[in-house]
Amino acid sequence: MKKLLFTPGPLTTSDTVKQAMLNDVGSRDKAFIEAVKYIRSEMLTLAGVSKEEGYETTIIQGSGTFGVESVISSAVGVNETLLVLANGAYGERIVKIAQIHKINHLVLRFEEDQIVDPEATAAFIAEHPEVTHVACIHSETTTGLFNPIKEIGAICKAANKVFIVDAMSSFGGVQMDIKGWNIDYMVSSSNKCIEGVPGFAFAVIKRSELEKCKGQARSLTLDLYEQWNGLETTGQFRFTPPTLSLMAFRQAMEELKQEGGIAAREARYQQNKQVLDAGMLKLGFQFYLKHDIQGHIITSFLYPTDTNFNFERFYSKLSERGFVIYPGKLSKADAFRIGNIGQIFPADVEALLKAVEEILAEENVLLQMQSS
Ligand SMILES: Cc1ncc(COP(=O)(O)O)c(C=O)c1O
């Protein structure tokens, strides 16, 4: 059964993206090397930066976390200090990476339903001159909020700090200005808003920062500088690459162009979100986040208070009907998540809403209508 994934990734992909994986390709073959070169060049274009402006890109085998770990463990030197701005599970994951690699770090935490506060960040940085690098999540997939990256980037620039952004679930689906927002490292992965399949992470990096990573890595496989150096000098990966995932990604990049680029994709995701919000509100569901900090990538909905609601049964019944949603990851509230990204369109969201309504009726779940 073909299922639609309303998740933060892996996502529903097009048939043509999947078909791009049907032919075996050699990792040292000229055609593959050319494909990788093209992908890396297109990544810079999508990021709105260029080599001439001093930006580079590299690809790291594995999932998104491998990319984040590669950046964190390569970028922060032994005598440097990382400040992690955390308001969800993915910020906490960066803290864990710093702990494991014994990287000097400080953490400024905010509640999960609050954005990272730029003023508090500026004050914290002023009080801790030892901070050299600042890391923040753009779209905190734990809840679905968007952190104010532009404002935090301006603070980093004014204080001369290196700015690392995990834009895993937003790059390709949200217009962002890497240069204008002073982002030195931006990390994302193949199976998010570019709509490829899982297999690798990638980073867009300011060359002047990347060069400082030389000899600093704490791991062989996740050495960001050497990974880039290998791709740059030989065009090849140091270790076996996810060949077919890269071929799918190349096709996904073409399809993103055909759709009209990031602006058009963002508009479709926003439309999906509008249909979802209107439908879920009508059914009586409550949002976890306040509207003004909620992004359009993924939404957390609170469990209904009616004791007839059982998430496992709700999830399974939706899955049996071909709709895969996502469990919650909140530390203080029971919620589930619905994503708007991937090859899903407003009509698919309408179909999901109809299934939700049917299942609530079947399960005798009564929802309180919101007063607002
Ligand atoms: C913001 C963010 N960072 C990091 C990750 C980790 O990516 P992965 O699960 O591919 O390792 C995710 C995954 O959804 C994410 O949303």
The ligand as an SDF file (V2000), in Angstrom:
LIG
                    3D

 16 16  0  0  0  0  0  0  0  0999 V2000
   16.2550   20.0440   13.4590 C   0  0  0  0  0  0  0  0  0  0  0  0
   16.7800   18.6580   13.3100 C   0  0  0  0  0  0  0  0  0  0  0  0
   18.0700   18.4040   13.6030 N   0  0  0  0  0  0  0  0  0  0  0  0
   18.5930   17.1770   13.4960 C   0  0  0  0  0  0  0  0  0  0  0  0
   17.8140   16.1160   13.0750 C   0  0  0  0  0  0  0  0  0  0  0  0
   18.4350   14.7560   13.0190 C   0  0  0  0  0  0  0  0  0  0  0  0
   18.3840   14.1990   11.7740 O   0  0  0  0  0  0  0  0  0  0  0  0
   18.5290   12.6150   11.5940 P   0  0  0  0  0  0  0  0  0  0  0  0
   17.3780   11.9870   12.3300 O   0  0  0  0  0  0  0  0  0  0  0  0
   18.4230   12.4790   10.1130 O   0  0  0  0  0  0  0  0  0  0  0  0
   19.8400   12.2080   12.1310 O   0  0  0  0  0  0  0  0  0  0  0  0
   16.4690   16.3170   12.7550 C   0  0  0  0  0  0  0  0  0  0  0  0
   15.6120   15.2110   12.3290 C   0  0  0  0  0  0  0  0  0  0  0  0
   14.4360   15.3400   12.0900 O   0  0  0  0  0  0  0  0  0  0  0  0
   15.9490   17.6210   12.8790 C   0  0  0  0  0  0  0  0  0  0  0  0
   14.6780   17.8680   12.5960 O   0  0  0  0  0  0  0  0  0  0  0  0
  1  2  1  0
  2  3  1  0
  2 15  2  0
  3  4  2  0
  4  5  1  0
  5  6  1  0
  5 12  2  0
  6  7  1  0
  7  8  1  0
  8  9  2  0
  8 10  1  0
  8 11  1  0
 12 13  1  0
 12 15  1  0
 13 14  2  0
 15 16  1  0
M  END
$$$$
